[in-house]
Every structure is written in C-alpha cells, then in structure tokens.
Amino acid sequence: MSLYNLILTILMIVSVLIIIAVMMQPAKNDNAASALSGGAADLFSKQKPRGFEAFMQKVTAVLGVIFFILSLALVYISSH
C-alpha cells in the first residue's frame, strides 16, 4: 500500500469521525427572538461549556486540525 493510499484512508476515517462528533454535540436552543435581535441579549450571558459539551468541542477541534494536516500532506504527496 502506498503512502498516498494510506493517508487517503486515514483522511476518510477522520472525515467520518468529524461528522459523528458534530452530530453528537448538544444543540443550542436559539429561538426566533435571538435570531431577530442578533443575539445581543445573550452577549454577556455566555458561559464556558462544561462536561460533555466541552469534551466534544475539543474532539471536533482536534479532528479538524488532523483533517487539514492530512489534506495538506495528501496534496503535497500527489504533487511530487
């Protein structure tokens, strides 16, 4: 198996994991009032995510970084 195929396989696995991680994140309950006001009322009421929500945000961010690194590596390998 060539390096290109290995990176492509890992990239596909990471892509599926990103989809799963995004789908597992808790939904934000934005209502129509915050959409019309631009969310200005919620500006100072933001709290840091805790527990599962914080964990899923970190997992999604790490998977996103891995996705971009693998994508760049794939482009580099395919051009050389």
mmCIF file of the N, C-alpha and C atoms, coordinates in Angstrom:
data_MODEL
# 
_entry.id   MODEL 
# 
loop_
_atom_site.group_PDB 
_atom_site.id 
_atom_site.type_symbol 
_atom_site.label_atom_id 
_atom_site.label_alt_id 
_atom_site.label_comp_id 
_atom_site.label_asym_id 
_atom_site.label_entity_id 
_atom_site.label_seq_id 
_atom_site.pdbx_PDB_ins_code 
_atom_site.Cartn_x 
_atom_site.Cartn_y 
_atom_site.Cartn_z 
_atom_site.occupancy 
_atom_site.B_iso_or_equiv 
_atom_site.pdbx_formal_charge 
_atom_site.auth_seq_id 
_atom_site.auth_comp_id 
_atom_site.auth_asym_id 
_atom_site.auth_atom_id 
_atom_site.pdbx_PDB_model_num 
ATOM 1   N N  . MET A 1 1  ? 0.849   -1.183 0.000  1.00 0.00 ? 1  MET A N  1 
ATOM 2   C CA . MET A 1 1  ? 0.000   0.000  0.000  1.00 0.00 ? 1  MET A CA 1 
ATOM 3   C C  . MET A 1 1  ? 0.890   1.241  0.000  1.00 0.00 ? 1  MET A C  1 
ATOM 4   N N  . SER A 1 2  ? 0.596   2.133  -0.890 1.00 0.00 ? 2  SER A N  1 
ATOM 5   C CA . SER A 1 2  ? 1.422   3.332  -0.994 1.00 0.00 ? 2  SER A CA 1 
ATOM 6   C C  . SER A 1 2  ? 1.052   4.332  0.107  1.00 0.00 ? 2  SER A C  1 
ATOM 7   N N  . LEU A 1 3  ? 1.928   5.280  0.316  1.00 0.00 ? 3  LEU A N  1 
ATOM 8   C CA . LEU A 1 3  ? 1.703   6.311  1.333  1.00 0.00 ? 3  LEU A CA 1 
ATOM 9   C C  . LEU A 1 3  ? 0.468   7.143  0.999  1.00 0.00 ? 3  LEU A C  1 
ATOM 10  N N  . TYR A 1 4  ? 0.258   7.391  -0.297 1.00 0.00 ? 4  TYR A N  1 
ATOM 11  C CA . TYR A 1 4  ? -0.909  8.160  -0.737 1.00 0.00 ? 4  TYR A CA 1 
ATOM 12  C C  . TYR A 1 4  ? -2.205  7.458  -0.327 1.00 0.00 ? 4  TYR A C  1 
ATOM 13  N N  . ASN A 1 5  ? -2.289  6.164  -0.578 1.00 0.00 ? 5  ASN A N  1 
ATOM 14  C CA . ASN A 1 5  ? -3.492  5.407  -0.229 1.00 0.00 ? 5  ASN A CA 1 
ATOM 15  C C  . ASN A 1 5  ? -3.694  5.332  1.274  1.00 0.00 ? 5  ASN A C  1 
ATOM 16  N N  . LEU A 1 6  ? -2.607  5.230  2.020  1.00 0.00 ? 6  LEU A N  1 
ATOM 17  C CA . LEU A 1 6  ? -2.710  5.184  3.477  1.00 0.00 ? 6  LEU A CA 1 
ATOM 18  C C  . LEU A 1 6  ? -3.251  6.498  4.034  1.00 0.00 ? 6  LEU A C  1 
ATOM 19  N N  . ILE A 1 7  ? -2.719  7.614  3.563  1.00 0.00 ? 7  ILE A N  1 
ATOM 20  C CA . ILE A 1 7  ? -3.182  8.921  4.034  1.00 0.00 ? 7  ILE A CA 1 
ATOM 21  C C  . ILE A 1 7  ? -4.621  9.161  3.601  1.00 0.00 ? 7  ILE A C  1 
ATOM 22  N N  . LEU A 1 8  ? -4.971  8.723  2.385  1.00 0.00 ? 8  LEU A N  1 
ATOM 23  C CA . LEU A 1 8  ? -6.342  8.880  1.908  1.00 0.00 ? 8  LEU A CA 1 
ATOM 24  C C  . LEU A 1 8  ? -7.320  8.068  2.762  1.00 0.00 ? 8  LEU A C  1 
ATOM 25  N N  . THR A 1 9  ? -6.942  6.885  3.153  1.00 0.00 ? 9  THR A N  1 
ATOM 26  C CA . THR A 1 9  ? -7.787  6.052  4.011  1.00 0.00 ? 9  THR A CA 1 
ATOM 27  C C  . THR A 1 9  ? -7.966  6.698  5.381  1.00 0.00 ? 9  THR A C  1 
ATOM 28  N N  . ILE A 1 10 ? -6.878  7.183  5.963  1.00 0.00 ? 10 ILE A N  1 
ATOM 29  C CA . ILE A 1 10 ? -6.956  7.846  7.264  1.00 0.00 ? 10 ILE A CA 1 
ATOM 30  C C  . ILE A 1 10 ? -7.802  9.111  7.165  1.00 0.00 ? 10 ILE A C  1 
ATOM 31  N N  . LEU A 1 11 ? -7.679  9.840  6.057  1.00 0.00 ? 11 LEU A N  1 
ATOM 32  C CA . LEU A 1 11 ? -8.473  11.053 5.841  1.00 0.00 ? 11 LEU A CA 1 
ATOM 33  C C  . LEU A 1 11 ? -9.970  10.736 5.794  1.00 0.00 ? 11 LEU A C  1 
ATOM 34  N N  . MET A 1 12 ? -10.327 9.644  5.144  1.00 0.00 ? 12 MET A N  1 
ATOM 35  C CA . MET A 1 12 ? -11.738 9.250  5.098  1.00 0.00 ? 12 MET A CA 1 
ATOM 36  C C  . MET A 1 12 ? -12.261 8.868  6.475  1.00 0.00 ? 12 MET A C  1 
ATOM 37  N N  . ILE A 1 13 ? -11.444 8.177  7.253  1.00 0.00 ? 13 ILE A N  1 
ATOM 38  C CA . ILE A 1 13 ? -11.848 7.797  8.608  1.00 0.00 ? 13 ILE A CA 1 
ATOM 39  C C  . ILE A 1 13 ? -12.034 9.041  9.471  1.00 0.00 ? 13 ILE A C  1 
ATOM 40  N N  . VAL A 1 14 ? -11.104 9.983  9.379  1.00 0.00 ? 14 VAL A N  1 
ATOM 41  C CA . VAL A 1 14 ? -11.203 11.226 10.141 1.00 0.00 ? 14 VAL A CA 1 
ATOM 42  C C  . VAL A 1 14 ? -12.434 12.018 9.714  1.00 0.00 ? 14 VAL A C  1 
ATOM 43  N N  . SER A 1 15 ? -12.750 12.002 8.428  1.00 0.00 ? 15 SER A N  1 
ATOM 44  C CA . SER A 1 15 ? -13.933 12.708 7.935  1.00 0.00 ? 15 SER A CA 1 
ATOM 45  C C  . SER A 1 15 ? -15.208 12.149 8.560  1.00 0.00 ? 15 SER A C  1 
ATOM 46  N N  . VAL A 1 16 ? -15.316 10.838 8.621  1.00 0.00 ? 16 VAL A N  1 
ATOM 47  C CA . VAL A 1 16 ? -16.495 10.209 9.243  1.00 0.00 ? 16 VAL A CA 1 
ATOM 48  C C  . VAL A 1 16 ? -16.536 10.531 10.736 1.00 0.00 ? 16 VAL A C  1 
ATOM 49  N N  . LEU A 1 17 ? -15.383 10.528 11.396 1.00 0.00 ? 17 LEU A N  1 
ATOM 50  C CA . LEU A 1 17 ? -15.338 10.853 12.827 1.00 0.00 ? 17 LEU A CA 1 
ATOM 51  C C  . LEU A 1 17 ? -15.745 12.300 13.088 1.00 0.00 ? 17 LEU A C  1 
ATOM 52  N N  . ILE A 1 18 ? -15.371 13.218 12.189 1.00 0.00 ? 18 ILE A N  1 
ATOM 53  C CA . ILE A 1 18 ? -15.790 14.619 12.339 1.00 0.00 ? 18 ILE A CA 1 
ATOM 54  C C  . ILE A 1 18 ? -17.308 14.728 12.228 1.00 0.00 ? 18 ILE A C  1 
ATOM 55  N N  . ILE A 1 19 ? -17.886 14.028 11.277 1.00 0.00 ? 19 ILE A N  1 
ATOM 56  C CA . ILE A 1 19 ? -19.345 14.055 11.117 1.00 0.00 ? 19 ILE A CA 1 
ATOM 57  C C  . ILE A 1 19 ? -20.022 13.528 12.379 1.00 0.00 ? 19 ILE A C  1 
ATOM 58  N N  . ILE A 1 20 ? -19.517 12.439 12.915 1.00 0.00 ? 20 ILE A N  1 
ATOM 59  C CA . ILE A 1 20 ? -20.093 11.861 14.133 1.00 0.00 ? 20 ILE A CA 1 
ATOM 60  C C  . ILE A 1 20 ? -19.941 12.822 15.306 1.00 0.00 ? 20 ILE A C  1 
ATOM 61  N N  . ALA A 1 21 ? -18.756 13.439 15.439 1.00 0.00 ? 21 ALA A N  1 
ATOM 62  C CA . ALA A 1 21 ? -18.513 14.358 16.553 1.00 0.00 ? 21 ALA A CA 1 
ATOM 63  C C  . ALA A 1 21 ? -19.424 15.578 16.476 1.00 0.00 ? 21 ALA A C  1 
ATOM 64  N N  . VAL A 1 22 ? -19.647 16.104 15.284 1.00 0.00 ? 22 VAL A N  1 
ATOM 65  C CA . VAL A 1 22 ? -20.528 17.269 15.133 1.00 0.00 ? 22 VAL A CA 1 
ATOM 66  C C  . VAL A 1 22 ? -21.972 16.885 15.434 1.00 0.00 ? 22 VAL A C  1 
ATOM 67  N N  . MET A 1 23 ? -22.380 15.711 14.997 1.00 0.00 ? 23 MET A N  1 
ATOM 68  C CA . MET A 1 23 ? -23.762 15.283 15.243 1.00 0.00 ? 23 MET A CA 1 
ATOM 69  C C  . MET A 1 23 ? -24.016 14.985 16.722 1.00 0.00 ? 23 MET A C  1 
ATOM 70  N N  . MET A 1 24 ? -22.984 14.634 17.479 1.00 0.00 ? 24 MET A N  1 
ATOM 71  C CA . MET A 1 24 ? -23.148 14.319 18.901 1.00 0.00 ? 24 MET A CA 1 
ATOM 72  C C  . MET A 1 24 ? -23.166 15.555 19.787 1.00 0.00 ? 24 MET A C  1 
ATOM 73  N N  . GLN A 1 25 ? -22.805 16.706 19.247 1.00 0.00 ? 25 GLN A N  1 
ATOM 74  C CA . GLN A 1 25 ? -22.776 17.909 20.074 1.00 0.00 ? 25 GLN A CA 1 
ATOM 75  C C  . GLN A 1 25 ? -24.189 18.336 20.432 1.00 0.00 ? 25 GLN A C  1 
ATOM 76  N N  . PRO A 1 26 ? -24.370 18.793 21.664 1.00 0.00 ? 26 PRO A N  1 
ATOM 77  C CA . PRO A 1 26 ? -25.705 19.240 22.075 1.00 0.00 ? 26 PRO A CA 1 
ATOM 78  C C  . PRO A 1 26 ? -26.155 20.436 21.249 1.00 0.00 ? 26 PRO A C  1 
ATOM 79  N N  . ALA A 1 27 ? -27.446 20.481 20.956 1.00 0.00 ? 27 ALA A N  1 
ATOM 80  C CA . ALA A 1 27 ? -27.996 21.564 20.145 1.00 0.00 ? 27 ALA A CA 1 
ATOM 81  C C  . ALA A 1 27 ? -28.112 22.831 20.982 1.00 0.00 ? 27 ALA A C  1 
ATOM 82  N N  . LYS A 1 28 ? -27.813 23.949 20.355 1.00 0.00 ? 28 LYS A N  1 
ATOM 83  C CA . LYS A 1 28 ? -28.026 25.238 21.000 1.00 0.00 ? 28 LYS A CA 1 
ATOM 84  C C  . LYS A 1 28 ? -29.494 25.596 20.806 1.00 0.00 ? 28 LYS A C  1 
ATOM 85  N N  . ASN A 1 29 ? -30.157 26.021 21.866 1.00 0.00 ? 29 ASN A N  1 
ATOM 86  C CA . ASN A 1 29 ? -31.577 26.353 21.782 1.00 0.00 ? 29 ASN A CA 1 
ATOM 87  C C  . ASN A 1 29 ? -31.756 27.821 21.465 1.00 0.00 ? 29 ASN A C  1 
ATOM 88  N N  . ASP A 1 30 ? -31.490 28.170 20.221 1.00 0.00 ? 30 ASP A N  1 
ATOM 89  C CA . ASP A 1 30 ? -31.704 29.551 19.782 1.00 0.00 ? 30 ASP A CA 1 
ATOM 90  C C  . ASP A 1 30 ? -33.138 29.681 19.318 1.00 0.00 ? 30 ASP A C  1 
ATOM 91  N N  . ASN A 1 31 ? -33.815 30.669 19.819 1.00 0.00 ? 31 ASN A N  1 
ATOM 92  C CA . ASN A 1 31 ? -35.195 30.882 19.408 1.00 0.00 ? 31 ASN A CA 1 
ATOM 93  C C  . ASN A 1 31 ? -35.268 32.034 18.404 1.00 0.00 ? 31 ASN A C  1 
ATOM 94  N N  . ALA A 1 32 ? -36.460 32.316 17.942 1.00 0.00 ? 32 ALA A N  1 
ATOM 95  C CA . ALA A 1 32 ? -36.640 33.341 16.920 1.00 0.00 ? 32 ALA A CA 1 
ATOM 96  C C  . ALA A 1 32 ? -36.285 34.728 17.449 1.00 0.00 ? 32 ALA A C  1 
ATOM 97  N N  . ALA A 1 33 ? -36.498 34.982 18.731 1.00 0.00 ? 33 ALA A N  1 
ATOM 98  C CA . ALA A 1 33 ? -36.203 36.302 19.290 1.00 0.00 ? 33 ALA A CA 1 
ATOM 99  C C  . ALA A 1 33 ? -34.710 36.606 19.228 1.00 0.00 ? 33 ALA A C  1 
ATOM 100 N N  . SER A 1 34 ? -33.885 35.618 19.519 1.00 0.00 ? 34 SER A N  1 
ATOM 101 C CA . SER A 1 34 ? -32.441 35.866 19.461 1.00 0.00 ? 34 SER A CA 1 
ATOM 102 C C  . SER A 1 34 ? -31.971 35.984 18.018 1.00 0.00 ? 34 SER A C  1 
ATOM 103 N N  . ALA A 1 35 ? -32.661 35.332 17.098 1.00 0.00 ? 35 ALA A N  1 
ATOM 104 C CA . ALA A 1 35 ? -32.294 35.458 15.684 1.00 0.00 ? 35 ALA A CA 1 
ATOM 105 C C  . ALA A 1 35 ? -32.606 36.867 15.183 1.00 0.00 ? 35 ALA A C  1 
ATOM 106 N N  . LEU A 1 36 ? -33.723 37.432 15.624 1.00 0.00 ? 36 LEU A N  1 
ATOM 107 C CA . LEU A 1 36 ? -34.101 38.766 15.163 1.00 0.00 ? 36 LEU A CA 1 
ATOM 108 C C  . LEU A 1 36 ? -33.280 39.866 15.828 1.00 0.00 ? 36 LEU A C  1 
ATOM 109 N N  . SER A 1 37 ? -32.928 39.655 17.086 1.00 0.00 ? 37 SER A N  1 
ATOM 110 C CA . SER A 1 37 ? -32.155 40.673 17.797 1.00 0.00 ? 37 SER A CA 1 
ATOM 111 C C  . SER A 1 37 ? -30.656 40.509 17.569 1.00 0.00 ? 37 SER A C  1 
ATOM 112 N N  . GLY A 1 38 ? -30.272 39.491 16.861 1.00 0.00 ? 38 GLY A N  1 
ATOM 113 C CA . GLY A 1 38 ? -28.862 39.259 16.600 1.00 0.00 ? 38 GLY A CA 1 
ATOM 114 C C  . GLY A 1 38 ? -28.145 38.637 17.780 1.00 0.00 ? 38 GLY A C  1 
ATOM 115 N N  . GLY A 1 39 ? -28.894 38.165 18.761 1.00 0.00 ? 39 GLY A N  1 
ATOM 116 C CA . GLY A 1 39 ? -28.300 37.529 19.926 1.00 0.00 ? 39 GLY A CA 1 
ATOM 117 C C  . GLY A 1 39 ? -27.658 38.500 20.885 1.00 0.00 ? 39 GLY A C  1 
ATOM 118 N N  . ALA A 1 40 ? -28.006 39.786 20.806 1.00 0.00 ? 40 ALA A N  1 
ATOM 119 C CA . ALA A 1 40 ? -27.393 40.788 21.670 1.00 0.00 ? 40 ALA A CA 1 
ATOM 120 C C  . ALA A 1 40 ? -27.715 40.535 23.138 1.00 0.00 ? 40 ALA A C  1 
ATOM 121 N N  . ALA A 1 41 ? -28.871 39.990 23.422 1.00 0.00 ? 41 ALA A N  1 
ATOM 122 C CA . ALA A 1 41 ? -29.243 39.719 24.809 1.00 0.00 ? 41 ALA A CA 1 
ATOM 123 C C  . ALA A 1 41 ? -28.378 38.623 25.415 1.00 0.00 ? 41 ALA A C  1 
ATOM 124 N N  . ASP A 1 42 ? -27.876 37.735 24.575 1.00 0.00 ? 42 ASP A N  1 
ATOM 125 C CA . ASP A 1 42 ? -27.069 36.626 25.066 1.00 0.00 ? 42 ASP A CA 1 
ATOM 126 C C  . ASP A 1 42 ? -25.579 36.952 25.122 1.00 0.00 ? 42 ASP A C  1 
ATOM 127 N N  . LEU A 1 43 ? -25.212 38.183 24.782 1.00 0.00 ? 43 LEU A N  1 
ATOM 128 C CA . LEU A 1 43 ? -23.802 38.536 24.674 1.00 0.00 ? 43 LEU A CA 1 
ATOM 129 C C  . LEU A 1 43 ? -23.056 38.357 25.985 1.00 0.00 ? 43 LEU A C  1 
ATOM 130 N N  . PHE A 1 44 ? -23.652 38.801 27.074 1.00 0.00 ? 44 PHE A N  1 
ATOM 131 C CA . PHE A 1 44 ? -22.955 38.730 28.359 1.00 0.00 ? 44 PHE A CA 1 
ATOM 132 C C  . PHE A 1 44 ? -23.382 37.534 29.195 1.00 0.00 ? 44 PHE A C  1 
ATOM 133 N N  . SER A 1 45 ? -24.277 36.730 28.697 1.00 0.00 ? 45 SER A N  1 
ATOM 134 C CA . SER A 1 45 ? -24.721 35.573 29.466 1.00 0.00 ? 45 SER A CA 1 
ATOM 135 C C  . SER A 1 45 ? -24.036 34.295 29.007 1.00 0.00 ? 45 SER A C  1 
ATOM 136 N N  . LYS A 1 46 ? -22.987 34.423 28.223 1.00 0.00 ? 46 LYS A N  1 
ATOM 137 C CA . LYS A 1 46 ? -22.263 33.243 27.751 1.00 0.00 ? 46 LYS A CA 1 
ATOM 138 C C  . LYS A 1 46 ? -21.523 32.596 28.911 1.00 0.00 ? 46 LYS A C  1 
ATOM 139 N N  . GLN A 1 47 ? -21.577 31.274 28.942 1.00 0.00 ? 47 GLN A N  1 
ATOM 140 C CA . GLN A 1 47 ? -20.841 30.532 29.950 1.00 0.00 ? 47 GLN A CA 1 
ATOM 141 C C  . GLN A 1 47 ? -19.930 29.551 29.230 1.00 0.00 ? 47 GLN A C  1 
ATOM 142 N N  . LYS A 1 48 ? -18.856 29.215 29.899 1.00 0.00 ? 48 LYS A N  1 
ATOM 143 C CA . LYS A 1 48 ? -17.952 28.241 29.314 1.00 0.00 ? 48 LYS A CA 1 
ATOM 144 C C  . LYS A 1 48 ? -18.638 26.883 29.295 1.00 0.00 ? 48 LYS A C  1 
ATOM 145 N N  . PRO A 1 49 ? -18.482 26.161 28.186 1.00 0.00 ? 49 PRO A N  1 
ATOM 146 C CA . PRO A 1 49 ? -19.069 24.826 28.146 1.00 0.00 ? 49 PRO A CA 1 
ATOM 147 C C  . PRO A 1 49 ? -18.352 23.904 29.129 1.00 0.00 ? 49 PRO A C  1 
ATOM 148 N N  . ARG A 1 50 ? -19.125 23.016 29.729 1.00 0.00 ? 50 ARG A N  1 
ATOM 149 C CA . ARG A 1 50 ? -18.543 22.102 30.710 1.00 0.00 ? 50 ARG A CA 1 
ATOM 150 C C  . ARG A 1 50 ? -18.955 20.680 30.399 1.00 0.00 ? 50 ARG A C  1 
ATOM 151 N N  . GLY A 1 51 ? -18.183 19.756 30.887 1.00 0.00 ? 51 GLY A N  1 
ATOM 152 C CA . GLY A 1 51 ? -18.524 18.345 30.760 1.00 0.00 ? 51 GLY A CA 1 
ATOM 153 C C  . GLY A 1 51 ? -18.466 17.851 29.338 1.00 0.00 ? 51 GLY A C  1 
ATOM 154 N N  . PHE A 1 52 ? -19.548 17.192 28.943 1.00 0.00 ? 52 PHE A N  1 
ATOM 155 C CA . PHE A 1 52 ? -19.608 16.543 27.644 1.00 0.00 ? 52 PHE A CA 1 
ATOM 156 C C  . PHE A 1 52 ? -19.490 17.541 26.503 1.00 0.00 ? 52 PHE A C  1 
ATOM 157 N N  . GLU A 1 53 ? -20.116 18.699 26.649 1.00 0.00 ? 53 GLU A N  1 
ATOM 158 C CA . GLU A 1 53 ? -20.076 19.719 25.592 1.00 0.00 ? 53 GLU A CA 1 
ATOM 159 C C  . GLU A 1 53 ? -18.656 20.213 25.360 1.00 0.00 ? 53 GLU A C  1 
ATOM 160 N N  . ALA A 1 54 ? -17.919 20.466 26.420 1.00 0.00 ? 54 ALA A N  1 
ATOM 161 C CA . ALA A 1 54 ? -16.528 20.913 26.290 1.00 0.00 ? 54 ALA A CA 1 
ATOM 162 C C  . ALA A 1 54 ? -15.667 19.825 25.659 1.00 0.00 ? 54 ALA A C  1 
ATOM 163 N N  . PHE A 1 55 ? -15.897 18.589 26.078 1.00 0.00 ? 55 PHE A N  1 
ATOM 164 C CA . PHE A 1 55 ? -15.139 17.471 25.524 1.00 0.00 ? 55 PHE A CA 1 
ATOM 165 C C  . PHE A 1 55 ? -15.386 17.329 24.028 1.00 0.00 ? 55 PHE A C  1 
ATOM 166 N N  . MET A 1 56 ? -16.652 17.432 23.608 1.00 0.00 ? 56 MET A N  1 
ATOM 167 C CA . MET A 1 56 ? -16.977 17.281 22.197 1.00 0.00 ? 56 MET A CA 1 
ATOM 168 C C  . MET A 1 56 ? -16.417 18.433 21.366 1.00 0.00 ? 56 MET A C  1 
ATOM 169 N N  . GLN A 1 57 ? -16.375 19.641 21.939 1.00 0.00 ? 57 GLN A N  1 
ATOM 170 C CA . GLN A 1 57 ? -15.771 20.763 21.219 1.00 0.00 ? 57 GLN A CA 1 
ATOM 171 C C  . GLN A 1 57 ? -14.282 20.538 20.996 1.00 0.00 ? 57 GLN A C  1 
ATOM 172 N N  . LYS A 1 58 ? -13.602 20.002 22.012 1.00 0.00 ? 58 LYS A N  1 
ATOM 173 C CA . LYS A 1 58 ? -12.171 19.724 21.883 1.00 0.00 ? 58 LYS A CA 1 
ATOM 174 C C  . LYS A 1 58 ? -11.914 18.613 20.870 1.00 0.00 ? 58 LYS A C  1 
ATOM 175 N N  . VAL A 1 59 ? -12.740 17.564 20.920 1.00 0.00 ? 59 VAL A N  1 
ATOM 176 C CA . VAL A 1 59 ? -12.587 16.451 19.972 1.00 0.00 ? 59 VAL A CA 1 
ATOM 177 C C  . VAL A 1 59 ? -12.784 16.946 18.551 1.00 0.00 ? 59 VAL A C  1 
ATOM 178 N N  . THR A 1 60 ? -13.809 17.785 18.335 1.00 0.00 ? 60 THR A N  1 
ATOM 179 C CA . THR A 1 60 ? -14.076 18.316 16.998 1.00 0.00 ? 60 THR A CA 1 
ATOM 180 C C  . THR A 1 60 ? -12.925 19.186 16.511 1.00 0.00 ? 60 THR A C  1 
ATOM 181 N N  . ALA A 1 61 ? -12.377 20.006 17.395 1.00 0.00 ? 61 ALA A N  1 
ATOM 182 C CA . ALA A 1 61 ? -11.255 20.872 17.012 1.00 0.00 ? 61 ALA A CA 1 
ATOM 183 C C  . ALA A 1 61 ? -10.020 20.046 16.653 1.00 0.00 ? 61 ALA A C  1 
ATOM 184 N N  . VAL A 1 62 ? -9.724  19.034 17.445 1.00 0.00 ? 62 VAL A N  1 
ATOM 185 C CA . VAL A 1 62 ? -8.554  18.186 17.174 1.00 0.00 ? 62 VAL A CA 1 
ATOM 186 C C  . VAL A 1 62 ? -8.743  17.428 15.864 1.00 0.00 ? 62 VAL A C  1 
ATOM 187 N N  . LEU A 1 63 ? -9.934  16.883 15.654 1.00 0.00 ? 63 LEU A N  1 
ATOM 188 C CA . LEU A 1 63 ? -10.194 16.175 14.394 1.00 0.00 ? 63 LEU A CA 1 
ATOM 189 C C  . LEU A 1 63 ? -10.109 17.122 13.199 1.00 0.00 ? 63 LEU A C  1 
ATOM 190 N N  . GLY A 1 64 ? -10.548 18.367 13.373 1.00 0.00 ? 64 GLY A N  1 
ATOM 191 C CA . GLY A 1 64 ? -10.444 19.348 12.294 1.00 0.00 ? 64 GLY A CA 1 
ATOM 192 C C  . GLY A 1 64 ? -9.003  19.645 11.938 1.00 0.00 ? 64 GLY A C  1 
ATOM 193 N N  . VAL A 1 65 ? -8.153  19.793 12.950 1.00 0.00 ? 65 VAL A N  1 
ATOM 194 C CA . VAL A 1 65 ? -6.732  20.048 12.708 1.00 0.00 ? 65 VAL A CA 1 
ATOM 195 C C  . VAL A 1 65 ? -6.083  18.847 12.003 1.00 0.00 ? 65 VAL A C  1 
ATOM 196 N N  . ILE A 1 66 ? -6.417  17.648 12.468 1.00 0.00 ? 66 ILE A N  1 
ATOM 197 C CA . ILE A 1 66 ? -5.881  16.440 11.830 1.00 0.00 ? 66 ILE A CA 1 
ATOM 198 C C  . ILE A 1 66 ? -6.344  16.353 10.381 1.00 0.00 ? 66 ILE A C  1 
ATOM 199 N N  . PHE A 1 67 ? -7.612  16.708 10.130 1.00 0.00 ? 67 PHE A N  1 
ATOM 200 C CA . PHE A 1 67 ? -8.149  16.689 8.775  1.00 0.00 ? 67 PHE A CA 1 
ATOM 201 C C  . PHE A 1 67 ? -7.354  17.614 7.851  1.00 0.00 ? 67 PHE A C  1 
ATOM 202 N N  . PHE A 1 68 ? -7.087  18.844 8.298  1.00 0.00 ? 68 PHE A N  1 
ATOM 203 C CA . PHE A 1 68 ? -6.358  19.787 7.457  1.00 0.00 ? 68 PHE A CA 1 
ATOM 204 C C  . PHE A 1 68 ? -4.908  19.356 7.251  1.00 0.00 ? 68 PHE A C  1 
ATOM 205 N N  . ILE A 1 69 ? -4.277  18.820 8.270  1.00 0.00 ? 69 ILE A N  1 
ATOM 206 C CA . ILE A 1 69 ? -2.898  18.350 8.119  1.00 0.00 ? 69 ILE A CA 1 
ATOM 207 C C  . ILE A 1 69 ? -2.833  17.200 7.118  1.00 0.00 ? 69 ILE A C  1 
ATOM 208 N N  . LEU A 1 70 ? -3.764  16.258 7.246  1.00 0.00 ? 70 LEU A N  1 
ATOM 209 C CA . LEU A 1 70 ? -3.787  15.138 6.304  1.00 0.00 ? 70 LEU A CA 1 
ATOM 210 C C  . LEU A 1 70 ? -4.098  15.603 4.890  1.00 0.00 ? 70 LEU A C  1 
ATOM 211 N N  . SER A 1 71 ? -4.984  16.590 4.758  1.00 0.00 ? 71 SER A N  1 
ATOM 212 C CA . SER A 1 71 ? -5.312  17.122 3.430  1.00 0.00 ? 71 SER A CA 1 
ATOM 213 C C  . SER A 1 71 ? -4.089  17.767 2.783  1.00 0.00 ? 71 SER A C  1 
ATOM 214 N N  . LEU A 1 72 ? -3.369  18.556 3.555  1.00 0.00 ? 72 LEU A N  1 
ATOM 215 C CA . LEU A 1 72 ? -2.158  19.190 3.029  1.00 0.00 ? 72 LEU A CA 1 
ATOM 216 C C  . LEU A 1 72 ? -1.097  18.156 2.674  1.00 0.00 ? 72 LEU A C  1 
ATOM 217 N N  . ALA A 1 73 ? -0.964  17.125 3.518  1.00 0.00 ? 73 ALA A N  1 
ATOM 218 C CA . ALA A 1 73 ? 0.003   16.061 3.226  1.00 0.00 ? 73 ALA A CA 1 
ATOM 219 C C  . ALA A 1 73 ? -0.381  15.319 1.953  1.00 0.00 ? 73 ALA A C  1 
ATOM 220 N N  . LEU A 1 74 ? -1.665  15.101 1.758  1.00 0.00 ? 74 LEU A N  1 
ATOM 221 C CA . LEU A 1 74 ? -2.142  14.416 0.558  1.00 0.00 ? 74 LEU A CA 1 
ATOM 222 C C  . LEU A 1 74 ? -1.861  15.236 -0.700 1.00 0.00 ? 74 LEU A C  1 
ATOM 223 N N  . VAL A 1 75 ? -2.071  16.534 -0.627 1.00 0.00 ? 75 VAL A N  1 
ATOM 224 C CA . VAL A 1 75 ? -1.784  17.415 -1.767 1.00 0.00 ? 75 VAL A CA 1 
ATOM 225 C C  . VAL A 1 75 ? -0.285  17.420 -2.056 1.00 0.00 ? 75 VAL A C  1 
ATOM 226 N N  . TYR A 1 76 ? 0.526   17.491 -1.004 1.00 0.00 ? 76 TYR A N  1 
ATOM 227 C CA . TYR A 1 76 ? 1.975   17.504 -1.188 1.00 0.00 ? 76 TYR A CA 1 
ATOM 228 C C  . TYR A 1 76 ? 2.463   16.200 -1.842 1.00 0.00 ? 76 TYR A C  1 
ATOM 229 N N  . ILE A 1 77 ? 1.947   15.078 -1.362 1.00 0.00 ? 77 ILE A N  1 
ATOM 230 C CA . ILE A 1 77 ? 2.376   13.795 -1.910 1.00 0.00 ? 77 ILE A CA 1 
ATOM 231 C C  . ILE A 1 77 ? 1.911   13.640 -3.362 1.00 0.00 ? 77 ILE A C  1 
ATOM 232 N N  . SER A 1 78 ? 0.696   14.076 -3.647 1.00 0.00 ? 78 SER A N  1 
ATOM 233 C CA . SER A 1 78 ? 0.184   13.902 -5.015 1.00 0.00 ? 78 SER A CA 1 
ATOM 234 C C  . SER A 1 78 ? 0.888   14.819 -6.014 1.00 0.00 ? 78 SER A C  1 
ATOM 235 N N  . SER A 1 79 ? 1.475   15.927 -5.525 1.00 0.00 ? 79 SER A N  1 
ATOM 236 C CA . SER A 1 79 ? 2.156   16.829 -6.450 1.00 0.00 ? 79 SER A CA 1 
ATOM 237 C C  . SER A 1 79 ? 3.610   16.461 -6.668 1.00 0.00 ? 79 SER A C  1 
ATOM 238 N N  . HIS A 1 80 ? 4.146   15.561 -5.877 1.00 0.00 ? 80 HIS A N  1 
ATOM 239 C CA . HIS A 1 80 ? 5.552   15.168 -6.019 1.00 0.00 ? 80 HIS A CA 1 
ATOM 240 C C  . HIS A 1 80 ? 5.693   13.733 -6.439 1.00 0.00 ? 80 HIS A C  1 
# 
